[in-house]
Every structure is written in C-alpha cells, then in structure tokens.
C-alpha cells in the first residue's frame, strides 16, 4: 500500500536511492497537499519558529 502511494518499492528506496529520491519527494508533496500544506515546510528567515512538529517551520 505504501509503495503504491510512493510509486517506488522498499528495495528501490534502499538500493536505488538516487533514482527513487525524486519520486519520494513528489509523494511527500502530494501527502502534504491533502492536508492543505505547502509542498515544503515554510522557511521564512524573518518568520516565527513553530515547534509543534519535527519540521521546525518558520512562518512569516
């Protein structure tokens, strides 16, 4: 199930990371979009830090 969302299997992630990486990032962006989040965590250098999760966003 997870590999179908990612578009790549476990073996490819472990053994072919250079090829699988872009597919993983695309899946990550799609997953964030489902929650109305930007594709990448915000990193506004003048923004306020948010420590609610591991992403350590800086929201401006």
C-alpha positions as a printed Julia matrix, in Angstrom:
60×3 Matrix{Float64}:
  0.0    0.0    0.0
  2.72   2.46   0.92
  4.77   1.6   -2.15
  1.77   2.32  -4.39
  1.49   5.84  -2.93
  5.22   6.42  -3.13
  5.5    4.98  -6.61
  8.58   3.01  -5.61
  9.18  -0.2   -3.66
 11.22  -0.7   -0.48
 14.09  -2.35  -2.34
 14.4    0.59  -4.73
 14.4    3.04  -1.83
 17.19   1.12  -0.12
 19.26   0.12  -3.14
 18.46   2.77  -5.77
 18.08   5.9   -3.67
 19.47   8.23  -6.33
 16.7    7.13  -8.7
 13.94   6.86  -6.08
 14.55  10.16  -4.3
 12.56  12.38  -6.69
  9.56  10.01  -6.51
  9.68  10.11  -2.71
  9.72  13.92  -2.68
  6.81  14.04  -5.12
  4.81  11.7   -2.87
  5.72  13.83   0.15
  4.39  16.94  -1.61
  1.14  15.11  -2.54
  0.68  13.96   1.06
  1.14  17.49   2.39
 -1.29  18.82  -0.23
 -4.02  16.53   1.13
 -3.78  18.49   4.4
 -3.68  21.88   2.62
  0.01  22.33   3.47
  2.65  23.77   1.15
  4.84  21.19  -0.64
  7.77  22.02   1.67
  7.75  23.33   5.24
  7.99  27.15   5.25
 11.44  28.59   5.99
 10.87  32.34   6.17
 14.13  33.73   7.64
 12.14  36.52   9.32
  9.31  34.22  10.38
  8.32  32.93  13.77
  9.56  29.45  14.65
  6.95  26.74  15.15
  7.96  23.8   17.33
  4.76  21.74  17.09
  6.39  19.01  14.97
  9.75  17.86  13.7
  9.7   20.19  10.66
 10.59  23.29  12.7
  8.8   25.63  10.29
  9.49  29.35  10.26
  6.19  31.0    9.48
  6.16  34.57   8.24
